Amino acid sequence: MFEAVLAGATNEEIEGVDVLRRPALAATAVDVLAADGVIVGTPANIGYMSGALKHFFDQVYYPCLDATKKLPYAAYVHGNNDTVGALRAIESIANGMGWERVSQPVTVTGEPAKADLEACWELGATVAAGLMG
């Protein structure tokens, strides 16, 4: 799913957008403050986002709270049998930060099908295209 999102975001038709990728444990408030948009992805673990993504949000929440209002964001979540809790947590934190969702989230349970990967590609392309200019 990550590769599909990345392929969409780096589509050759999208110009003037630099796509940086960071593992959740390596991403910092400096990265978010420098970003024009954010795409987060996570597995759904025990009905919640990964510990790594939670750690990311814990690290960036207060340093970025006021400075990133209206930051465009999107999310994708993969779970074996449920993604609801993970997505709800991401949206709750992003809403609390004042970020603006610019694409419907992609949620996949079980093995990702071709249509799921296409939706991930579209998510990446939509966010990147929205940042062109």
N, C-alpha and C positions, 0 to 999 in steps of 0.2 A: 504494500500500500504506500509506503514511504517513497519508493522508487517511482510509482505512478504520479504521486503528488509533485515530486521533484521534476519529473518529465514535463508535466503540465506547466509548472512555474517557469521552467527554463525553455519553453517552446521558442523556436527561432523567430516566430512572428512577433514575439513580445520584445520590445526594444526599450533600452534605457532603464532596465530593472536588474539590479544585482541581487542574486539569490544567495544568501548565506545560510548554511545549515549547521546546527549545533545540537549535540546530544543534550537532553534536558539537564543532566548533571554538570555540563560544561557551560551552558548558557548563563549569562549574567545580566544584571540590571543595565550595564553599559551596552550590551547587545540590544536590549529592548529599547533603551533610550535612543539608540542610533537607527532603529528600524522604522520604516514607513508602514509596515504591516507585519503580522505574525500568523503563521500557521502552526498549530500544535497538534500532535498526534500521540496516541497512547493505546496500549492494550488495556482492556478492562480487567482488572485483577480483583477478584473477590467483590465484584460489584462497584469498584471505584477506579479512579485513574491510577496509573503506576505511581509508586513512591518517588521515582525520579521526577515525574512531571509535577507532583505535589511539592517536592523540594524546590523545583524551579519557581513555581508560583510563590512559595514562602520567601524565597530570596529576592524576588523582584517586586513583590506587592507594594511595600511602603516606599522604596526608592523611586518607583515608577508611577505611583498612584496619581499624583497631580499632573505630572509631565506627559502622561500618555493617554489622557482622555481622548476619546474618539479614535483611538488607534484601530485600524481595520484588522480583523482577525477572522480566522476560520479554524475548524477542528475536524479531525477524523479519529474514529475510535474502532478498535477491533476487539471482539470478545468471543469466547467459545459459546456462550449461551445468553449473555445479556450485556448491554452497553448503557442502559438507562442511567444508572447511578454515576458512572464515569462522566457521561455527557452532562448530566445535571450539575455535577461539581465544577466542571470546566466552565460551563455557562454562568454559574453563580459567581465564580471568581472573576471572570471576564466582565460580567455586568457590574460587579463591585468596583472594578478598576475603571469603569466607564468606557471600555472598549466597545467597538461596534462590529457586530457580526456582519460580514459581507457576502457570505455564502452559506447555504444550508449545510449543516454538518453531514459528513458521511459516516454512517454507522454500519458495521458489518458483523454479523455473528456467523461463526463457523468459517469454513474455507472461503476466501474471497473469490467470487465469480468474475467473469470477464466484465459484466456490467458494473460491479463494485469497483474494479480497477479503473474503468472508464470514468466513473463518478469521481474517483480520487484525482485522475488527470484533470478533469473539469474543475475541481476545487482549486488545484494549484494554478491552473491557467486563469481562472476567474480572479483570484486574489492578485496575481501578478499583473494581469491586464488592467485591473483597476488602479494600479500604481503607476502605470505608464504616464509619461507626461513631463 
